[in-house]
């Protein structure tokens, strides 16, 4: 059960940097403006779900 006790965050940051990807994915997502863009696009749309 060593997998549960292993912190790989540093390794992932390094791997992402090596690939040219932002090492902090949540900060990159927040800074991208994507959440605001899709929220704007979905205004007035039809809800979907089990009861639709």
N, C-alpha and C positions, 0 to 999 in steps of 0.2 A: 504494500500500500504506500510505497514511496511517492507515487505520483501525486497524492493528496498533500504531501508535505514539501513539494518542490515548487519554488517560486521562479517562474520562467519569464516574468515581466521584463527584466533586463535583457534577456536573450531575444525576446520578441522586439523590443525597441531597437536593438542592434540590427536584427534581421531586416526590419522595416526600413531603417536608415540605409542599409546596404543596397536595398532595392529601389531607393529613391522615393519611398513612401513616407509620409509624415509619421514619426515615431509615436505620436499621441493621437490615435484614431478618433477618440471622442472629441477632443479639442478641434481637430481638423473638420469633423462633421459640423460642429457648432459654428465654426468660422466660415463654413462653405455657404451658408444661407439656404441650403437645400430644404430644411424643415419649413422655413417660411415660404419658400417657393411652392412646395406641394400643398401647404395649407391654403394658400391663395388659389391654387388651381382647383381645389376640391370644394370651395365654397359653393353652396347651392346644388351640389350633386345629390344623387339618390343614395340613401343609406342601404347598405347590404348587410346581410346576416341571416341567421336561421329563420327569422320571421319575415323576411323580405318576400 
